[in-house]
């Protein structure tokens, strides 16, 4: 089964640095742009960031430049780092890739959950002092 395994969540304090990872299971991550989503209670899943096959980063308007994404294709893993964590960064974080073969290597704009696949179970980030 093709899916992501997200990890790295937990309780963090404001101002700390958070490192989240997505590992691809059952498929080769190098062929895809990897999209990050965040969901908070009572809200729709929101696309927040993406890294394309060449390593270029893009972010949703709601996300600042405190976030960076890197990919390690040899390890089939993508890492999201959030610096100077804020309370609004809390939520469940997921990874996914686009279904359409022709678009799979390119980050969408906007980053929407429709048309994505290989969702994992997510990793929960709680921000509290």
OpenMM code with the backbone's topology and positions (N, CA, C; nanometers):
from openmm import Vec3, app, unit

residues = "UNK UNK UNK UNK UNK UNK UNK UNK UNK UNK UNK UNK UNK UNK UNK UNK UNK UNK UNK UNK UNK UNK UNK UNK UNK UNK UNK UNK UNK UNK UNK UNK UNK UNK UNK UNK UNK UNK UNK UNK UNK UNK UNK UNK UNK UNK UNK UNK UNK UNK UNK UNK UNK UNK UNK UNK UNK UNK UNK UNK UNK UNK UNK UNK UNK UNK UNK UNK UNK UNK UNK UNK UNK UNK UNK UNK UNK UNK UNK UNK UNK UNK UNK UNK UNK UNK UNK UNK UNK UNK UNK UNK UNK UNK UNK UNK UNK UNK UNK UNK UNK UNK UNK UNK UNK UNK UNK UNK UNK UNK UNK UNK UNK UNK UNK UNK UNK UNK UNK UNK UNK UNK UNK UNK UNK UNK UNK UNK UNK".split()
positions = [
    Vec3(0.0857, -0.1196, 0.0000),
    Vec3(0.0000, 0.0000, 0.0000),
    Vec3(0.0888, 0.1239, 0.0000),
    Vec3(0.0555, 0.2186, -0.0873),
    Vec3(0.1315, 0.3412, -0.0961),
    Vec3(0.0756, 0.4431, 0.0024),
    Vec3(0.1592, 0.4889, 0.0935),
    Vec3(0.1173, 0.5947, 0.1849),
    Vec3(0.2387, 0.6569, 0.2518),
    Vec3(0.2132, 0.7710, 0.3153),
    Vec3(0.3160, 0.8366, 0.3928),
    Vec3(0.3055, 0.7953, 0.5391),
    Vec3(0.4194, 0.8031, 0.6069),
    Vec3(0.4235, 0.7891, 0.7517),
    Vec3(0.4823, 0.9187, 0.8068),
    Vec3(0.3973, 0.9950, 0.8756),
    Vec3(0.4414, 1.1224, 0.9323),
    Vec3(0.4899, 1.1019, 1.0759),
    Vec3(0.5906, 1.1796, 1.1161),
    Vec3(0.6448, 1.1671, 1.2516),
    Vec3(0.7058, 1.2997, 1.2965),
    Vec3(0.7366, 1.3068, 1.4239),
    Vec3(0.8048, 1.4238, 1.4784),
    Vec3(0.7173, 1.5159, 1.5599),
    Vec3(0.5879, 1.4897, 1.5616),
    Vec3(0.4989, 1.5749, 1.6389),
    Vec3(0.5147, 1.5529, 1.7883),
    Vec3(0.4457, 1.6340, 1.8647),
    Vec3(0.4495, 1.6252, 2.0099),
    Vec3(0.4234, 1.7611, 2.0708),
    Vec3(0.4598, 1.7743, 2.1964),
    Vec3(0.4417, 1.9004, 2.2675),
    Vec3(0.5668, 1.9866, 2.2525),
    Vec3(0.5487, 2.1073, 2.2025),
    Vec3(0.6603, 2.2004, 2.1889),
    Vec3(0.6227, 2.3328, 2.2527),
    Vec3(0.7235, 2.4055, 2.2957),
    Vec3(0.6999, 2.5371, 2.3548),
    Vec3(0.7144, 2.6459, 2.2493),
    Vec3(0.6415, 2.7550, 2.2656),
    Vec3(0.6601, 2.8671, 2.1720),
    Vec3(0.8067, 2.9078, 2.1665),
    Vec3(0.8522, 2.9360, 2.0448),
    Vec3(0.9901, 2.9769, 2.0256),
    Vec3(1.0857, 2.8646, 1.9916),
    Vec3(1.0447, 2.7414, 2.0158),
    Vec3(1.1308, 2.6277, 1.9820),
    Vec3(1.1274, 2.5992, 1.8312),
    Vec3(1.2149, 2.5085, 1.7894),
    Vec3(1.2171, 2.4626, 1.6507),
    Vec3(1.1564, 2.3234, 1.6436),
    Vec3(1.0689, 2.3060, 1.5465),
    Vec3(0.9987, 2.1792, 1.5289),
    Vec3(1.0467, 2.1129, 1.4004),
    Vec3(1.0692, 1.9833, 1.4072),
    Vec3(1.1136, 1.9071, 1.2900),
    Vec3(1.0168, 1.7926, 1.2669),
    Vec3(0.9451, 1.7989, 1.1555),
    Vec3(0.8489, 1.6948, 1.1180),
    Vec3(0.9005, 1.6220, 0.9947),
    Vec3(0.8742, 1.4924, 0.9889),
    Vec3(0.9198, 1.4119, 0.8761),
    Vec3(0.8054, 1.3355, 0.8126),
    Vec3(0.8186, 1.3142, 0.6824),
    Vec3(0.7287, 1.2270, 0.6081),
    Vec3(0.8136, 1.1228, 0.5388),
    Vec3(0.7871, 0.9987, 0.5638),
    Vec3(0.8569, 0.8891, 0.4972),
    Vec3(0.7596, 0.8192, 0.4037),
    Vec3(0.8044, 0.7930, 0.2819),
    Vec3(0.7197, 0.7277, 0.1829),
    Vec3(0.7277, 0.5768, 0.2001),
    Vec3(0.6123, 0.5145, 0.2010),
    Vec3(0.6053, 0.3692, 0.2136),
    Vec3(0.5373, 0.3118, 0.0908),
    Vec3(0.6051, 0.2229, 0.0191),
    Vec3(0.5448, 0.1566, -0.0956),
    Vec3(0.5582, 0.2314, -0.2271),
    Vec3(0.6277, 0.3458, -0.2280),
    Vec3(0.6501, 0.4187, -0.3529),
    Vec3(0.7764, 0.5022, -0.3402),
    Vec3(0.8225, 0.5532, -0.4553),
    Vec3(0.9470, 0.6302, -0.4594),
    Vec3(0.9169, 0.7787, -0.4511),
    Vec3(0.9628, 0.8384, -0.3443),
    Vec3(0.9319, 0.9776, -0.3163),
    Vec3(0.9955, 1.0729, -0.4173),
    Vec3(1.1074, 1.0356, -0.4747),
    Vec3(1.1836, 1.1244, -0.5627),
    Vec3(1.1038, 1.1703, -0.6851),
    Vec3(1.0019, 1.0992, -0.7235),
    Vec3(0.9248, 1.1321, -0.8435),
    Vec3(0.8146, 1.2346, -0.8202),
    Vec3(0.7998, 1.2776, -0.6954),
    Vec3(0.6841, 1.3588, -0.6593),
    Vec3(0.7208, 1.4900, -0.5917),
    Vec3(0.6376, 1.5920, -0.6147),
    Vec3(0.6336, 1.7056, -0.5247),
    Vec3(0.5580, 1.6616, -0.3999),
    Vec3(0.6071, 1.7000, -0.2836),
    Vec3(0.5466, 1.6562, -0.1573),
    Vec3(0.4744, 1.7736, -0.0931),
    Vec3(0.3488, 1.7518, -0.0631),
    Vec3(0.2630, 1.8565, -0.0085),
    Vec3(0.2363, 1.8324, 0.1398),
    Vec3(0.2478, 1.9392, 0.2183),
    Vec3(0.2179, 1.9332, 0.3605),
    Vec3(0.0818, 1.9989, 0.3873),
    Vec3(0.0045, 1.9337, 0.4723),
    Vec3(-0.1257, 1.9854, 0.5127),
    Vec3(-0.1313, 1.9906, 0.6656),
    Vec3(-0.2167, 2.0801, 0.7135),
    Vec3(-0.2396, 2.0912, 0.8575),
    Vec3(-0.3890, 2.0979, 0.8820),
    Vec3(-0.4317, 2.0284, 0.9864),
    Vec3(-0.5739, 2.0316, 1.0229),
    Vec3(-0.5862, 2.0600, 1.1718),
    Vec3(-0.6749, 2.1540, 1.2044),
    Vec3(-0.7054, 2.1858, 1.3434),
    Vec3(-0.8522, 2.1538, 1.3701),
    Vec3(-0.8884, 2.1332, 1.4967),
    Vec3(-1.0254, 2.0916, 1.5288),
    Vec3(-1.1294, 2.1858, 1.4695),
    Vec3(-1.2275, 2.1260, 1.4025),
    Vec3(-1.3387, 2.2029, 1.3477),
    Vec3(-1.3095, 2.2724, 1.2166),
    Vec3(-1.1900, 2.2530, 1.1623),
    Vec3(-1.1533, 2.3208, 1.0379),
    Vec3(-1.1188, 2.2202, 0.9294),
    Vec3(-1.1263, 2.2672, 0.8051),
    Vec3(-1.0877, 2.1854, 0.6913),
    Vec3(-0.9358, 2.1656, 0.6899),
    Vec3(-0.8942, 2.0568, 0.6275),
    Vec3(-0.7510, 2.0323, 0.6106),
    Vec3(-0.6951, 2.1406, 0.5175),
    Vec3(-0.5881, 2.2043, 0.5602),
    Vec3(-0.5329, 2.3198, 0.4899),
    Vec3(-0.3956, 2.2865, 0.4316),
    Vec3(-0.3766, 2.3151, 0.3045),
    Vec3(-0.2442, 2.2986, 0.2446),
    Vec3(-0.1543, 2.4130, 0.2872),
    Vec3(-0.0361, 2.3802, 0.3409),
    Vec3(0.0491, 2.4843, 0.3966),
    Vec3(0.1837, 2.4982, 0.3291),
    Vec3(0.2368, 2.3922, 0.2718),
    Vec3(0.3707, 2.4016, 0.2130),
    Vec3(0.3928, 2.2863, 0.1168),
    Vec3(0.4915, 2.3048, 0.0303),
    Vec3(0.5195, 2.2032, -0.0709),
    Vec3(0.6661, 2.2114, -0.1121),
    Vec3(0.7228, 2.0964, -0.1494),
    Vec3(0.8564, 2.0939, -0.2089),
    Vec3(0.8468, 2.0178, -0.3397),
    Vec3(0.8983, 2.0766, -0.4485),
    Vec3(0.8883, 2.0098, -0.5783),
    Vec3(1.0064, 1.9144, -0.5970),
    Vec3(1.0101, 1.8481, -0.7110),
    Vec3(1.1111, 1.7435, -0.7313),
    Vec3(1.2527, 1.8010, -0.7359),
    Vec3(1.2642, 1.9302, -0.7660),
    Vec3(1.3964, 1.9940, -0.7726),
    Vec3(1.4372, 2.0588, -0.6406),
    Vec3(1.3514, 2.0482, -0.5404),
    Vec3(1.3834, 2.1049, -0.4095),
    Vec3(1.3294, 2.2439, -0.3850),
    Vec3(1.2576, 2.3005, -0.4802),
    Vec3(1.2003, 2.4316, -0.4600),
    Vec3(1.0860, 2.4284, -0.3599),
    Vec3(1.0839, 2.5277, -0.2692),
    Vec3(0.9818, 2.5356, -0.1658),
    Vec3(0.8741, 2.6360, -0.2052),
    Vec3(0.7510, 2.6059, -0.1670),
    Vec3(0.6447, 2.7036, -0.1783),
    Vec3(0.5591, 2.6941, -0.0528),
    Vec3(0.4966, 2.8053, -0.0174),
    Vec3(0.4174, 2.8108, 0.1037),
    Vec3(0.2831, 2.8751, 0.0749),
    Vec3(0.1838, 2.8359, 0.1532),
    Vec3(0.0556, 2.9048, 0.1484),
    Vec3(0.0721, 3.0449, 0.2066),
    Vec3(-0.0207, 3.1330, 0.1717),
    Vec3(-0.0134, 3.2698, 0.2221),
    Vec3(-0.0187, 3.2769, 0.3741),
    Vec3(-0.0820, 3.1769, 0.4345),
    Vec3(-0.0969, 3.1778, 0.5803),
    Vec3(0.0305, 3.1369, 0.6525),
    Vec3(0.1290, 3.0926, 0.5788),
    Vec3(0.2519, 3.0426, 0.6387),
    Vec3(0.3644, 3.1410, 0.6128),
    Vec3(0.4461, 3.1663, 0.7106),
    Vec3(0.5544, 3.2629, 0.6950),
    Vec3(0.6843, 3.1929, 0.6555),
    Vec3(0.7892, 3.2712, 0.6391),
    Vec3(0.9177, 3.2127, 0.6030),
    Vec3(0.9879, 3.1478, 0.7208),
    Vec3(0.9152, 3.1231, 0.8279),
    Vec3(0.9726, 3.0452, 0.9386),
    Vec3(0.9795, 2.8968, 0.9045),
    Vec3(0.9202, 2.8600, 0.7933),
    Vec3(0.9112, 2.7187, 0.7567),
    Vec3(1.0078, 2.6889, 0.6419),
    Vec3(1.0768, 2.5751, 0.6487),
    Vec3(1.1562, 2.5282, 0.5358),
    Vec3(1.1329, 2.3787, 0.5170),
    Vec3(1.1415, 2.3355, 0.3931),
    Vec3(1.1238, 2.1944, 0.3603),
    Vec3(1.2472, 2.1453, 0.2886),
    Vec3(1.2913, 2.0254, 0.3220),
    Vec3(1.4034, 1.9636, 0.2522),
    Vec3(1.3663, 1.8190, 0.2207),
    Vec3(1.4359, 1.7643, 0.1235),
    Vec3(1.4062, 1.6254, 0.0868),
    Vec3(1.5349, 1.5454, 0.0799),
    Vec3(1.5278, 1.4212, 0.1225),
    Vec3(1.6384, 1.3265, 0.1151),
    Vec3(1.5892, 1.2052, 0.0376),
    Vec3(1.6023, 1.2125, -0.0928),
    Vec3(1.5447, 1.1088, -0.1773),
    Vec3(1.6056, 0.9715, -0.1478),
    Vec3(1.7330, 0.9680, -0.1100),
    Vec3(1.7950, 0.8386, -0.0801),
    Vec3(1.7286, 0.7701, 0.0379),
    Vec3(1.6773, 0.8509, 0.1303),
    Vec3(1.6087, 0.7964, 0.2478),
    Vec3(1.4575, 0.7958, 0.2302),
    Vec3(1.4109, 0.8392, 0.1113),
    Vec3(1.2672, 0.8427, 0.0835),
    Vec3(1.1916, 0.9252, 0.1885),
    Vec3(1.2520, 1.0387, 0.2260),
    Vec3(1.1978, 1.1184, 0.3363),
    Vec3(1.2015, 1.2669, 0.3031),
    Vec3(1.0990, 1.3381, 0.3495),
    Vec3(1.0925, 1.4834, 0.3410),
    Vec3(1.0794, 1.5380, 0.4829),
    Vec3(1.1483, 1.6490, 0.5104),
    Vec3(1.1475, 1.7092, 0.6436),
    Vec3(1.0966, 1.8518, 0.6366),
    Vec3(1.0062, 1.8844, 0.7271),
    Vec3(0.9546, 2.0203, 0.7434),
    Vec3(1.0075, 2.0748, 0.8748),
    Vec3(1.0745, 2.1883, 0.8699),
    Vec3(1.1242, 2.2545, 0.9917),
    Vec3(1.0475, 2.3844, 1.0125),
    Vec3(0.9995, 2.4021, 1.1323),
    Vec3(0.9299, 2.5243, 1.1697),
    Vec3(1.0115, 2.5916, 1.2795),
    Vec3(1.0628, 2.7093, 1.2500),
    Vec3(1.1464, 2.7822, 1.3450),
    Vec3(1.0597, 2.8800, 1.4250),
    Vec3(1.1004, 2.9066, 1.5484),
    Vec3(1.0278, 3.0017, 1.6326),
    Vec3(0.8796, 2.9671, 1.6344),
    Vec3(0.8485, 2.8485, 1.6798),
    Vec3(0.7122, 2.7955, 1.6767),
    Vec3(0.6150, 2.8903, 1.7463),
    Vec3(0.4985, 2.9069, 1.6842),
    Vec3(0.3899, 2.9901, 1.7375),
    Vec3(0.2707, 2.9010, 1.7722),
    Vec3(0.1813, 2.9488, 1.8578),
    Vec3(0.0614, 2.8698, 1.8904),
    Vec3(-0.0212, 2.8326, 1.7665),
    Vec3(-0.0238, 2.9198, 1.6650),
    Vec3(-0.1012, 2.8907, 1.5438),
    Vec3(-0.0411, 2.7773, 1.4608),
    Vec3(0.0782, 2.7333, 1.4929),
    Vec3(0.1388, 2.6219, 1.4202),
    Vec3(0.0831, 2.4867, 1.4668),
    Vec3(0.0063, 2.4844, 1.5725),
    Vec3(-0.0480, 2.3591, 1.6255),
    Vec3(-0.1468, 2.2961, 1.5286),
    Vec3(-0.1572, 2.1631, 1.5347),
    Vec3(-0.2504, 2.0896, 1.4508),
    Vec3(-0.1951, 1.9523, 1.4167),
    Vec3(-0.2711, 1.8806, 1.3361),
    Vec3(-0.2251, 1.7514, 1.2849),
    Vec3(-0.1682, 1.7744, 1.1454),
    Vec3(-0.0475, 1.7277, 1.1237),
    Vec3(0.0222, 1.7499, 0.9969),
    Vec3(0.0244, 1.6221, 0.9143),
    Vec3(-0.0049, 1.6390, 0.7849),
    Vec3(-0.0105, 1.5274, 0.6921),
    Vec3(0.0743, 1.5575, 0.5682),
    Vec3(0.1143, 1.4509, 0.4993),
    Vec3(0.1778, 1.4633, 0.3685),
    Vec3(0.0906, 1.3929, 0.2641),
    Vec3(0.1013, 1.4405, 0.1404),
    Vec3(0.0284, 1.3788, 0.0307),
    Vec3(0.0946, 1.4198, -0.1004),
    Vec3(0.0594, 1.3464, -0.2081),
    Vec3(0.1097, 1.3786, -0.3418),
    Vec3(-0.0090, 1.3881, -0.4370),
    Vec3(0.0130, 1.4525, -0.5498),
    Vec3(-0.0943, 1.4723, -0.6463),
    Vec3(-0.1241, 1.3446, -0.7231),
    Vec3(-0.2523, 1.3246, -0.7551),
    Vec3(-0.2938, 1.2052, -0.8280),
    Vec3(-0.2559, 1.2112, -0.9752),
    Vec3(-0.2690, 1.3269, -1.0361),
    Vec3(-0.2468, 1.3392, -1.1794),
    Vec3(-0.0989, 1.3202, -1.2121),
    Vec3(-0.0694, 1.2234, -1.2962),
    Vec3(0.0689, 1.1889, -1.3264),
    Vec3(0.1455, 1.3064, -1.3860),
    Vec3(0.0810, 1.3826, -1.4728),
    Vec3(0.1492, 1.4923, -1.5404),
    Vec3(0.1895, 1.6034, -1.4436),
    Vec3(0.1226, 1.6127, -1.3296),
    Vec3(0.1466, 1.7227, -1.2354),
    Vec3(0.2248, 1.6807, -1.1117),
    Vec3(0.2635, 1.5572, -1.1047),
    Vec3(0.3133, 1.5041, -0.9784),
    Vec3(0.4419, 1.5671, -0.9298),
    Vec3(0.5231, 1.6194, -1.0180),
    Vec3(0.6507, 1.6760, -0.9764),
    Vec3(0.6463, 1.8234, -0.9433),
    Vec3(0.5314, 1.8851, -0.9624),
    Vec3(0.5176, 2.0298, -0.9498),
    Vec3(0.4265, 2.0624, -0.8318),
    Vec3(0.4619, 2.1664, -0.7581),
    Vec3(0.3768, 2.2089, -0.6477),
    Vec3(0.2540, 2.2815, -0.6999),
    Vec3(0.1372, 2.2488, -0.6483),
    Vec3(0.0162, 2.3174, -0.6928),
    Vec3(0.0042, 2.4534, -0.6253),
    Vec3(-0.0736, 2.5398, -0.6871),
    Vec3(-0.1026, 2.6706, -0.6289),
    Vec3(-0.2468, 2.7065, -0.6597),
    Vec3(-0.3353, 2.7056, -0.5598),
    Vec3(-0.3073, 2.6783, -0.4183),
    Vec3(-0.2901, 2.5296, -0.3903),
    Vec3(-0.2457, 2.4978, -0.2699),
    Vec3(-0.2278, 2.3599, -0.2260),
    Vec3(-0.3591, 2.3144, -0.1633),
    Vec3(-0.4320, 2.2296, -0.2362),
    Vec3(-0.5635, 2.1850, -0.1917),
    Vec3(-0.5630, 2.0340, -0.1702),
    Vec3(-0.6433, 1.9852, -0.0736),
    Vec3(-0.6463, 1.8413, -0.0458),
    Vec3(-0.7130, 1.7586, -0.1557),
    Vec3(-0.8026, 1.8194, -0.2333),
    Vec3(-0.8659, 1.7455, -0.3427),
    Vec3(-0.7622, 1.7082, -0.4464),
    Vec3(-0.7707, 1.5874, -0.4964),
    Vec3(-0.6770, 1.5438, -0.5985),
    Vec3(-0.5458, 1.4927, -0.5441),
    Vec3(-0.5369, 1.4710, -0.4124),
    Vec3(-0.4170, 1.4192, -0.3497),
    Vec3(-0.4364, 1.2720, -0.3124),
    Vec3(-0.3264, 1.2032, -0.2923),
    Vec3(-0.3314, 1.0620, -0.2537),
    Vec3(-0.2173, 1.0281, -0.1583),
    Vec3(-0.2161, 0.9044, -0.1117),
    Vec3(-0.1113, 0.8493, -0.0263),
    Vec3(-0.1049, 0.9159, 0.1100),
    Vec3(-0.2206, 0.9574, 0.1590),
    Vec3(-0.2271, 1.0217, 0.2904),
    Vec3(-0.1808, 0.9255, 0.4001),
    Vec3(-0.1075, 0.9800, 0.4969),
    Vec3(-0.0742, 0.9028, 0.6155),
    Vec3(-0.1741, 0.9320, 0.7269),
    Vec3(-0.1405, 0.8883, 0.8479),
    Vec3(-0.2287, 0.9094, 0.9620),
    Vec3(-0.2038, 1.0429, 1.0298),
    Vec3(-0.0993, 1.1111, 0.9906),
    Vec3(-0.0704, 1.2420, 1.0463),
    Vec3(0.0111, 1.2358, 1.1745),
    Vec3(0.0660, 1.3516, 1.2111),
    Vec3(0.1382, 1.3643, 1.3374),
    Vec3(0.0904, 1.4913, 1.4067),
    Vec3(0.0596, 1.4796, 1.5357),
    Vec3(-0.0031, 1.5881, 1.6109),
    Vec3(0.1016, 1.6784, 1.6737),
    Vec3(0.0854, 1.8079, 1.6515),
    Vec3(0.1728, 1.9089, 1.7129),
    Vec3(0.0894, 1.9924, 1.8098),
    Vec3(0.1346, 1.9976, 1.9333),
    Vec3(0.0708, 2.0790, 2.0359),
    Vec3(0.1709, 2.1851, 2.0806),
    Vec3(0.1262, 2.3093, 2.0828),
    Vec3(0.2149, 2.4197, 2.1220),
    Vec3(0.1650, 2.4779, 2.2535),
    Vec3(0.2482, 2.4689, 2.3551),
    Vec3(0.2079, 2.5180, 2.4863),
    Vec3(0.3315, 2.5462, 2.5703),
    Vec3(0.3215, 2.6494, 2.6508),
    Vec3(0.4306, 2.6794, 2.7425),
    Vec3(0.4034, 2.6181, 2.8797),
] * unit.nanometer
topology = app.Topology()
chain = topology.addChain("A")
for resn in residues:
    res = topology.addResidue(resn, chain)
    for name in ("N", "CA", "C"):
        topology.addAtom(name, app.Element.getBySymbol(name[0]), res)
